[in-house]
Amino acid sequence: MVSALVRAAVRRPAAAAASSARRSMSGDAAHAAEEMAKWKKMTAGMGVLSLAVTTLVLATEEHHHRDEDAPIPSYMKIRNKPHPWNCADCTLLDSACFAKCKAEREG
């Protein structure tokens, strides 16, 4: 008898908590699905619009390239100390500078 009373006392708050856990907001699942579909379409549309604007800007933008034969401005070749390889004035991936340096050493 006592165990039945204890079980009933434990079950009542659990049942009350389960019934009060229901969301008490306006609208229903159908309305929520419509809103979700609307926002998915809006997000996809804005993504396409952003991609189109970015493509348009990149396509119409002028690209300025430095003339390879022109001398390099002084601010682009600042050396605080020499590089640790044979041609100390050449940057690591500048193959033309390495070829010129090698030709000067041999010639």
TORGUZA-907210 format. One line per 10 residues: number of its first residue (from 1); their letters; for each residue x, z, y of C-alpha. Coordinates in Angstrom, 3 decimals. Example, Ala and Ser with C-alpha at 12.3 -4.5 7.8 and 13.67 -1.06 7.14 Angstrom:
REM residues 2
1 = as = 12.300 7.800 -4.500; 13.670 7.140 -1.060
//
This chain:
REM residues 107
1 = mvsalvraav = 0.000 0.000 0.000; 2.765 0.902 2.420; 4.688 -2.262 1.612; 1.562 -4.351 2.303; 1.213 -2.714 5.733; 4.900 -3.356 6.498; 4.602 -6.994 5.456; 1.496 -7.451 7.619; 3.253 -5.847 10.588; 6.213 -8.202 10.188
11 = rrpaaaaass = 4.043 -11.299 9.765; 1.861 -10.781 12.855; 4.665 -11.072 15.480; 6.162 -14.048 13.608; 2.817 -15.857 13.609; 2.278 -15.058 17.286; 5.748 -16.358 18.154; 5.111 -19.575 16.217; 1.828 -20.251 18.029; 3.319 -19.488 21.471
21 = arrsmsgdaa = 6.301 -21.775 20.815; 4.056 -24.770 21.392; 4.801 -26.627 24.624; 2.055 -26.164 27.175; 2.787 -29.135 29.426; 0.435 -31.825 30.608; 0.397 -35.125 28.748; 0.636 -35.902 25.100; 2.944 -37.714 22.686; 1.493 -41.141 23.534
31 = haaeemakwk = 2.159 -40.626 27.240; 5.685 -39.427 26.499; 6.332 -42.537 24.370; 5.075 -44.800 27.190; 7.348 -43.077 29.717; 10.327 -43.307 27.381; 9.722 -47.030 26.838; 9.395 -47.548 30.614; 12.703 -45.801 31.324; 14.467 -47.675 28.517
41 = kmtagmgvls = 13.362 -50.971 30.084; 14.445 -49.801 33.551; 17.849 -48.737 32.252; 18.408 -52.028 30.426; 17.315 -53.982 33.521; 19.694 -52.068 35.782; 22.506 -52.634 33.299; 21.891 -56.389 33.321; 21.634 -56.395 37.128; 24.903 -54.438 37.463
51 = lavttlvlat = 26.655 -56.825 35.094; 25.352 -59.847 37.036; 26.482 -58.442 40.400; 29.918 -57.540 39.020; 30.326 -61.015 37.526; 29.271 -62.640 40.809; 31.713 -60.536 42.848; 34.611 -61.241 40.485; 33.825 -64.970 40.370; 33.681 -65.376 44.154
61 = eehhhrdeda = 36.643 -63.144 44.985; 39.858 -64.857 46.021; 42.920 -64.045 43.989; 46.160 -63.894 45.931; 49.344 -64.297 43.956; 52.820 -63.804 45.323; 55.032 -66.884 45.471; 57.649 -66.495 42.747; 60.372 -68.159 44.841; 59.821 -65.942 47.882
71 = pipsymkirn = 62.143 -62.952 48.273; 60.816 -59.610 47.069; 59.907 -57.307 49.971; 62.159 -54.278 50.356; 59.363 -51.812 49.604; 58.902 -53.344 46.142; 62.475 -52.781 45.000; 63.326 -49.189 45.837; 66.058 -47.739 43.591; 66.904 -44.044 43.847
81 = kphpwncadc = 69.390 -44.350 40.999; 70.467 -47.237 38.749; 68.616 -48.030 35.532; 70.442 -46.948 32.347; 70.998 -50.472 30.936; 73.631 -53.134 31.591; 71.807 -54.883 34.436; 70.976 -51.780 36.451; 69.107 -53.676 39.175; 66.603 -55.305 36.765
91 = tlldsacfak = 63.385 -53.647 35.707; 62.787 -53.182 31.997; 60.484 -56.184 31.402; 61.930 -58.620 33.969; 63.418 -61.264 31.650; 64.264 -63.660 34.493; 66.366 -60.982 36.200; 68.132 -60.168 32.916; 68.905 -63.869 32.335; 70.276 -64.210 35.880
101 = ckaereg = 72.376 -61.061 35.469; 73.731 -62.237 32.131; 74.629 -65.648 33.620; 76.464 -63.992 36.511; 78.474 -61.812 34.095; 79.461 -64.754 31.901; 80.168 -67.166 34.733
//
